[in-house]
């Protein structure tokens, strides 16, 4: 009985810690899967899609025949991209996973135009990479500094009106997914009250020149 009284608390603490850690790893995988599917959807449906997922730099020209730029916009929370990302979530409430995206690419040093080829990809070409940002941070570099909530500000540095068609073009789209998780036994065994799980995935976009 004495040995059990000494060992049992330690055993229960270790067992609970392993279970909670396993749940956290599983949830992190789900959040990353959501970001991956959202990035894939945005990449496929960018630019010339009939129902494109557009950046914050909305086209200023009239909608071309057959295109619906009001279809999947950041002002509406990207309903199609968000739905695509949340469709891959299992084991946690999909509606609680926030999904955002931003567009980035190469900028031509001479003309300043976006959607440029990489440096030295074309003879005489000189360009530099212009990253996008979410909540004031480059998601590909510092995702841990990005908050988790609806309405975070995004900035796209490589989208423009192309060839008079009002199509958004870029080289890469980055999707950011996050979830505020309240672990079981929060406040016990140094377990925090809330853990922010984040996933960031970037997908290339075929150049539309």
N, C-alpha and C positions, 0 to 999 in steps of 0.2 A: 504493500500500500504506500509506503514511504517512497519507494522508487518510482511508482506510478505517479504519485503527486509531484515528484520532481521532474519527471521526463515528459508527462502528458502536456503541460502548458507549452513547453518548447516544441514538441511535436505538432501541436495544433497551430502554433504560430507559423512554423515552417510550411505546413500543409496549406494554410490559408494564404500565405504569401505566394506560394507556387501557383495556386488556383487563380488568384487575382492577377498575377503576372501573365498567366496564360490567356486570361480573358482580354487583358490589355493588348497583347500581341495579336490576338485574333481580330479585335476591333481595329487595330492599326492597319491590318491587312485589308479589311473591308473599306476603310477610308481611302487607302491607296488605290484599291480597285475602282472606287468611285471616281477618283481623279483621272485614272488611266482611261476609263470609258468615256468620261466627259471630254478629255483632250482628243481622243480618237473621233468622237462625234463632231467636235468643232473643226478638226482638221479636214475631215471628209466633206463637211457642209460649209466650209468657208468659201469666200469669193464667188465662184460661178454657179453655186448650187441654186436651185430654184427657190428653196426655202433656206437661205444661208443663216448661219450663226455669225452675227456681226460683232465688231468691237465697239468700244465707246465712241470711236470716230465714225459716227453714222454717215452714210452717203448723203451728200447735199444735193445731188442732181435728181431729177424725176426718176421714178422707178422704171427701168426698162421693161418692155413687154415680156411677160412670162416670169418676172422676178417679184418676190414679195419681201422687201427688206424689213418690213415690220413683223416678220414671222418669228424670229428668235433674237430678241434684243436685250442688252443689259438693263434697259429701263424696266423691262418686265421680269428681270431675273433669269434670263435665258431659259425659258420653260422647257424647250426641247433638249438642250444640252444638259440641263439639270436633271430632267427625267431620265435621260440616257445614263447619267452617272449613278443616280439613285437606284436604277433598275438592277445594278450589280451588288447591291448591299444585302447582306443576310445577317440576322442576329441582333440588329440594332435598328431603332426607328429611322427609316430613310428620310423623313421630313426634318429630322434634327441635324442632318448632315448638310452643311453649307457648301455650295460649289460656286466658284468664280473662275474667270479666265482673263487672260490678257495676251495681246499679240505683239510680237517683236520680230526684228529682222535686220538685214544689212542696209545701211544708208550710203548712197554714193557720195564720196567726198567732194566731187567736182560740182555736181548738179544739186545735191541735197535731196534727190528723189529716193523714195523708199523702195523696197522689194528689189534691191540691187543684188547682183551675184556676189559671192564671197570674194575677199581680196585676191587679186591675181588670177581669178578664175577665167577672166577674159583679158586679152592683151590690152594693156594700158588702163585696166580697171583698178580703181582704188576705192575701197569702201571700209566701213567700220561697223561693228555690231552695236545695235541700239536696243538695250533691254527694255522690257515693259515692267510695270510695277503694280502691285496690289497692296493697298494700305500703306503706300509710300515705300515699299520694299520690293526688291527683285526676288520673286518667289523661287527662282532657280538658285539663288545664292544664300538668302537669309530667310527661309520660311518660318523659322521659330519666332521671328519678330512680328509676324503678321497676326492680327487678331482673328477672332472667330465669331462671325455674326453676319447678319444680313445687311446689305447696304454699304459694304466696305468700298472705298474708292479704288478704281482701277485706272491705269493710264497706259495707253497703247502708243508706242513710239514708231511703229512701222506699218501703219495702215493709211491708205490714201484712196482718192478717187482715181481709177485707172481707165485710160483710153476713153474717157467721156461716158463710161457706162455706170459709174457710181459703184463699182465693185471694190470691196475691201480686199487688199492684198497684203501679204506679209510672208515671212519665211518660216515662222514658227508660232505655234499657239501653246500656251502653258496653262494648264488647269490646276486649280488649287481647291482641295477639299479639306474640311475640318469638322471636328465633332467634339463637343464638350462632354466628357465622360465623368460621371460620379462613381468612383469605384465602390464595390461593397466594402463594408467596415471602414469607410472613410474616417480619418481622424484616429484610427487605431493602428498600431505598429508602424507609425510614421507614414501612413498612407494619406496622401493629400486629399482635400475635399473635392477638388476638380482637376482633371487632367485633360489638356487640350491635345487631341490627336490630329495630326496634319499629314496630308499627302500631296505631293507635287509631281506632276508628270508633264513633260513637254513632247509635242509631236511636230514633225516637219510638215510644211504645207508646200505643195507643188507650186512653183513660181508661175504666175499668171501672165507673164509678158508675152 
